[in-house]
Amino acid sequence: MKPKVFITRAIPENGIEMLREHFEVEVWEGEGEIPREVLLEKVRDVDALVSMLSEKINGELFDAAPRLRIVANYAVGYDNVDVEEATRRGIYITNTPDVLTNATADFAWTLLLAAARRLVEADSFVRSGEWKRKGVAWHPLMLLGRDVYGRTIGVIGFGRIGQAIARRARGFGMRILYNARSRKPEAEKELGAEFRPLDELLRESDFVVLAVPLTKETYHMINEERLKLMKPTAILVNIARGKVVDTEALVKALREGWIAGAGLDVFEEEPYYHEELFRLKNVVLAPHIGSATHGAREGMAELVARNLIVFKNGEVPPTLVNREVVKVRKPGF
């Protein structure tokens, strides 16, 4: 009899096909997020779970799932998972690093360039008919943006994604500053990156990109005090987690001109609505689509499936998050 896996959202078919060879598979087909009460009911007889960032994987869920042995989180981040509690119970947690690095780094640059060159404003200017109504084909002062080439970028968080963002900055002839929990000598050498304490990085950078995980230390790390350290010509880009930034402080900074603009792919709550933030013209907004390319999402689905299949075969999954769990329970069902 095959072990049973429940998938909380439809993922690319390549991953589901891989899993069907080894598991009895059930997929939540609803368009929106699975209701909590439904999820708690569905996990009662499953051996494995594929979860999204929107699901809280915690003691309540573990209590409802006595057979659960592994959770494959369809994301590189796992701040939605109580990893310590999972480890205590012998439940393996995996994630999907690497396969979405380039897509997410590309999107950080999409936001950076769009915010710097006021692309969304320009698009609206054309689509709304305002350009035609003005009757001016070209004007030396129309929709002036910020120069990017040769400027200074500060990357906060210098893991895979942070370094990929910096790698792209080299093509723009930029000076690269970074901040991380520890120095990265090899990356410094490869990329010509310079380590800076956080406050110094904020003061010196023309563009600040957030690529840190959400932890107790990074919650609201970009607050009113730190936004005031940034240049009035600077642009902030967040492709990390929404709660890394104090939204109310950011709205104030954008409204009052402490900084020039922002590009946001993540928000404190998702889905999100903030009337004042959304009215501002100097911010580019996206609905958490940093990894939303065919290649990245299919790669994530394949890695999820590979983790579960390897675990089923009694081996340690390739992207195991909680390494200590092997001391609690051996892999396998």
C-alpha positions as CSV (number, residue, x, y, z in Angstrom):
1,M,0.0,0.0,0.0
2,K,1.4,3.4,-1.0
3,P,1.8,6.1,1.6
4,K,-0.6,9.0,1.3
5,V,0.4,12.6,0.5
6,F,-1.9,15.6,0.6
7,I,-1.0,18.7,-1.5
8,T,-2.5,21.9,-0.2
9,R,-2.6,23.7,-3.6
10,A,-2.3,22.6,-7.2
11,I,1.4,22.6,-8.1
12,P,2.9,22.0,-11.6
13,E,2.0,18.6,-13.0
14,N,5.6,17.4,-13.3
15,G,5.9,17.1,-9.6
16,I,2.5,15.5,-9.1
17,E,3.3,12.9,-11.8
18,M,6.5,12.0,-10.0
19,L,4.7,11.6,-6.7
20,R,1.9,9.4,-8.2
21,E,4.5,6.7,-8.9
22,H,5.2,6.4,-5.2
23,F,2.3,7.8,-3.3
24,E,-1.4,8.0,-3.1
25,V,-1.9,11.6,-4.0
26,E,-4.7,14.1,-3.2
27,V,-4.6,17.7,-4.2
28,W,-6.7,20.5,-2.9
29,E,-8.2,21.9,-6.1
30,G,-9.8,25.1,-4.7
31,E,-8.6,28.3,-6.2
32,G,-8.1,30.0,-2.9
33,E,-6.3,28.9,0.2
34,I,-7.5,25.8,1.9
35,P,-9.7,26.6,4.9
36,R,-7.9,25.7,8.2
37,E,-10.7,23.3,9.3
38,V,-10.5,21.5,6.0
39,L,-6.7,21.2,6.2
40,L,-6.9,19.8,9.7
41,E,-9.5,17.2,8.5
42,K,-7.4,16.2,5.4
43,V,-4.2,15.5,7.3
44,R,-5.8,13.0,9.7
45,D,-4.7,10.0,7.6
46,V,-1.8,11.3,5.6
47,D,1.9,10.2,5.8
48,A,3.3,13.3,4.0
49,L,2.2,16.9,3.3
50,V,3.1,19.4,0.7
51,S,2.4,22.8,2.1
52,M,2.5,26.4,0.9
53,L,3.7,29.5,2.8
54,S,0.1,30.4,3.7
55,E,-0.4,27.3,5.9
56,K,0.6,27.4,9.5
57,I,2.4,24.1,10.1
58,N,2.4,23.9,13.9
59,G,1.5,21.8,16.9
60,E,-2.2,22.1,16.2
61,L,-1.7,20.5,12.7
62,F,0.7,17.9,14.1
63,D,-1.9,16.9,16.7
64,A,-4.4,16.4,13.9
65,A,-2.0,14.2,11.8
66,P,-0.8,11.2,13.9
67,R,0.7,9.5,10.8
68,L,2.5,12.6,9.4
69,R,6.3,12.0,9.0
70,I,7.4,14.7,6.5
71,V,6.3,18.1,5.4
72,A,7.7,19.4,2.1
73,N,7.3,23.2,2.1
74,Y,6.8,24.5,-1.5
75,A,9.0,27.5,-0.8
76,V,12.6,28.4,0.1
77,G,11.5,30.1,3.3
78,Y,9.9,28.2,6.1
79,D,8.8,30.8,8.6
80,N,5.3,29.3,8.4
81,V,6.6,26.1,10.0
82,D,7.3,25.5,13.7
83,V,10.5,23.7,12.9
84,E,11.5,23.1,16.6
85,E,8.2,21.4,17.3
86,A,8.4,19.3,14.2
87,T,11.9,18.1,15.2
88,R,10.7,17.3,18.7
89,R,8.0,15.0,17.1
90,G,10.4,13.5,14.6
91,I,8.7,15.1,11.6
92,Y,11.0,16.0,8.7
93,I,10.8,19.5,7.1
94,T,12.1,20.2,3.6
95,N,12.2,23.3,1.4
96,T,13.0,24.3,-2.2
97,P,16.2,26.4,-2.3
98,D,18.4,27.0,-5.4
99,V,15.7,26.2,-8.0
100,L,14.1,29.6,-7.6
101,T,17.2,31.7,-7.0
102,N,17.6,33.2,-10.5
103,A,13.9,33.8,-11.0
104,T,13.7,35.7,-7.7
105,A,16.9,37.7,-8.3
106,D,15.6,38.6,-11.8
107,F,12.4,39.9,-10.2
108,A,14.2,41.9,-7.6
109,W,15.8,43.7,-10.6
110,T,12.4,44.0,-12.3
111,L,11.1,45.9,-9.3
112,L,14.3,47.9,-8.9
113,L,14.3,49.1,-12.5
114,A,10.5,49.7,-12.6
115,A,10.7,51.8,-9.5
116,A,13.8,53.7,-10.6
117,R,12.4,54.5,-14.1
118,R,8.8,55.0,-12.9
119,L,7.6,52.4,-15.4
120,V,4.2,51.8,-13.8
121,E,3.5,55.5,-13.8
122,A,4.5,55.7,-17.4
123,D,2.4,52.8,-18.4
124,S,-0.7,54.4,-16.7
125,F,0.1,57.7,-18.3
126,V,-0.1,56.1,-21.8
127,R,-3.0,53.7,-21.1
128,S,-5.2,56.3,-19.4
129,G,-5.0,58.6,-22.4
130,E,-3.3,61.3,-20.4
131,W,-0.3,61.4,-22.8
132,K,-2.7,62.0,-25.7
133,R,-4.7,64.6,-23.8
134,K,-1.5,66.5,-23.0
135,G,-0.6,66.6,-26.7
136,V,3.1,66.6,-25.9
137,A,5.0,63.8,-27.6
138,W,8.3,64.4,-25.7
139,H,9.4,66.7,-23.0
140,P,12.8,67.0,-21.3
141,L,11.3,66.9,-17.8
142,M,8.6,64.2,-18.4
143,L,8.6,61.3,-15.9
144,L,12.2,61.7,-14.9
145,G,13.6,58.7,-13.0
146,R,16.7,57.6,-11.1
147,D,20.0,56.5,-12.8
148,V,21.0,52.9,-12.0
149,Y,24.2,52.3,-13.9
150,G,27.3,53.1,-11.8
151,R,25.3,53.7,-8.6
152,T,25.6,51.9,-5.3
153,I,23.4,48.9,-4.4
154,G,23.1,47.5,-0.8
155,V,22.0,44.0,-0.5
156,I,20.7,42.9,3.0
157,G,20.9,39.2,3.3
158,F,23.7,37.6,1.2
159,G,22.7,34.0,0.7
160,R,22.0,32.4,-2.7
161,I,19.4,35.0,-3.7
162,G,21.3,38.0,-2.3
163,Q,24.4,37.0,-4.1
164,A,22.5,36.4,-7.4
165,I,21.1,40.0,-7.1
166,A,24.6,41.3,-6.6
167,R,25.9,39.3,-9.5
168,R,23.5,41.1,-11.8
169,A,24.6,44.4,-10.3
170,R,28.0,43.9,-11.8
171,G,26.5,44.2,-15.2
172,F,25.3,47.6,-14.3
173,G,28.7,48.7,-13.1
174,M,27.5,49.2,-9.6
175,R,29.4,49.4,-6.3
176,I,28.1,46.5,-4.3
177,L,27.6,46.7,-0.5
178,Y,26.1,43.9,1.6
179,N,25.1,43.0,5.1
180,A,24.7,39.5,6.5
181,R,25.0,37.7,9.8
182,S,28.5,36.7,8.8
183,R,31.1,37.8,6.3
184,K,31.2,36.0,2.9
185,P,34.9,36.2,1.9
186,E,34.5,34.1,-1.3
187,A,31.5,36.2,-2.5
188,E,33.4,39.4,-1.6
189,K,36.2,38.2,-3.9
190,E,34.0,37.0,-6.7
191,L,31.7,40.0,-6.7
192,G,33.8,42.8,-5.4
193,A,31.3,43.2,-2.7
194,E,32.0,45.2,0.5
195,F,30.6,44.3,3.9
196,R,28.9,47.1,5.8
197,P,27.1,47.3,9.2
198,L,23.4,47.7,8.4
199,D,23.1,51.4,9.3
200,E,26.2,52.2,7.2
201,L,24.8,50.3,4.2
202,L,21.5,52.2,4.4
203,R,23.3,55.5,4.5
204,E,25.6,54.8,1.5
205,S,23.2,52.9,-0.9
206,D,21.2,54.3,-3.8
207,F,19.3,51.1,-3.9
208,V,18.6,48.8,-1.0
209,V,17.4,45.2,-1.7
210,L,16.1,43.0,1.1
211,A,16.8,39.3,0.7
212,V,16.8,38.1,4.3
213,P,14.7,35.3,5.9
214,L,12.0,36.3,8.4
215,T,13.2,35.7,11.9
216,K,12.8,37.4,15.3
217,E,15.9,39.5,14.5
218,T,14.7,40.6,11.0
219,Y,11.1,41.4,12.0
220,H,10.6,45.1,11.2
221,M,14.3,45.6,10.8
222,I,13.4,48.3,8.3
223,N,11.6,50.7,10.6
224,E,11.1,54.5,10.8
225,E,14.5,55.0,12.3
226,R,16.3,53.1,9.6
227,L,14.3,54.5,6.7
228,K,15.4,58.0,7.9
229,L,19.0,56.8,7.4
230,M,18.5,56.3,3.7
231,K,19.1,58.8,1.1
232,P,16.1,60.9,-0.1
233,T,17.0,59.7,-3.6
234,A,17.2,56.0,-2.6
235,I,14.8,53.2,-3.6
236,L,13.9,50.2,-1.4
237,V,13.1,46.8,-2.9
238,N,11.7,43.9,-0.8
239,I,11.6,40.4,-2.2
240,A,12.2,38.8,1.2
241,R,9.2,38.8,3.6
242,G,6.7,41.5,4.2
243,K,7.2,41.6,7.9
244,V,10.8,42.6,7.5
245,V,9.5,46.1,6.8
246,D,7.3,48.2,9.1
247,T,4.6,49.1,6.5
248,E,3.3,52.2,8.3
249,A,6.8,53.6,8.5
250,L,7.3,52.9,4.8
251,V,4.1,54.7,3.9
252,K,5.3,57.7,5.9
253,A,8.7,57.6,4.2
254,L,7.3,57.4,0.7
255,R,4.6,60.1,1.4
256,E,7.0,62.5,3.1
257,G,10.0,62.0,0.8
258,W,12.4,60.3,3.2
259,I,13.2,58.0,0.3
260,A,12.4,58.3,-3.4
261,G,10.5,55.0,-4.0
262,A,10.0,51.4,-3.4
263,G,9.3,48.1,-5.1
264,L,7.4,45.5,-3.1
265,D,6.7,41.8,-3.9
266,V,5.8,40.8,-0.3
267,F,3.5,42.3,2.4
268,E,2.9,42.0,6.1
269,E,-0.3,40.0,5.4
270,E,-1.1,38.3,2.1
271,P,-3.3,38.8,0.2
272,Y,-3.0,42.5,1.2
273,Y,-4.8,45.8,0.8
274,H,-3.6,49.1,2.2
275,E,-5.5,52.0,0.8
276,E,-2.9,54.7,1.5
277,L,0.1,52.6,0.3
278,F,-1.7,51.7,-2.9
279,R,-2.5,55.3,-3.7
280,L,1.1,56.3,-3.7
281,K,2.7,56.7,-7.2
282,N,6.3,56.1,-6.0
283,V,5.9,52.4,-5.2
284,V,5.7,49.4,-7.5
285,L,3.6,46.6,-6.2
286,A,3.4,42.9,-7.1
287,P,1.5,40.0,-5.5
288,H,4.4,37.8,-4.3
289,I,5.5,36.5,-7.7
290,G,9.2,36.6,-7.3
291,S,9.6,32.9,-8.2
292,A,6.7,32.9,-10.7
293,T,8.3,31.6,-13.8
294,H,7.5,28.3,-15.5
295,G,11.0,27.0,-14.9
296,A,11.3,28.0,-11.3
297,R,7.9,26.7,-10.2
298,E,8.4,23.4,-12.1
299,G,11.8,23.1,-10.5
300,M,10.2,23.6,-7.1
301,A,7.6,20.9,-7.8
302,E,10.3,18.5,-8.9
303,L,12.4,19.2,-5.8
304,V,9.3,18.7,-3.5
305,A,8.7,15.3,-5.1
306,R,12.3,14.3,-4.9
307,N,12.5,15.1,-1.2
308,L,9.4,12.9,-0.5
309,I,10.5,10.0,-2.7
310,V,14.0,10.0,-1.2
311,F,12.5,10.0,2.3
312,K,10.1,7.1,1.3
313,N,13.2,5.1,0.3
314,G,14.6,5.5,3.8
315,E,17.2,8.2,2.9
316,V,17.7,11.7,4.2
317,P,16.0,14.2,1.9
318,P,18.4,16.5,-0.1
319,T,17.0,19.8,1.2
320,L,16.2,18.8,4.8
321,V,15.8,21.9,7.0
322,N,15.8,20.3,10.5
323,R,19.0,18.2,10.4
324,E,18.6,17.3,14.1
325,V,15.5,15.3,13.3
326,V,17.5,12.3,12.1
327,K,18.5,11.8,15.8
328,V,14.8,11.5,16.7
329,R,13.6,9.3,13.9
330,K,15.1,7.6,10.9
331,P,13.8,8.6,7.5
332,G,11.0,6.5,6.0
333,F,7.4,5.6,6.7
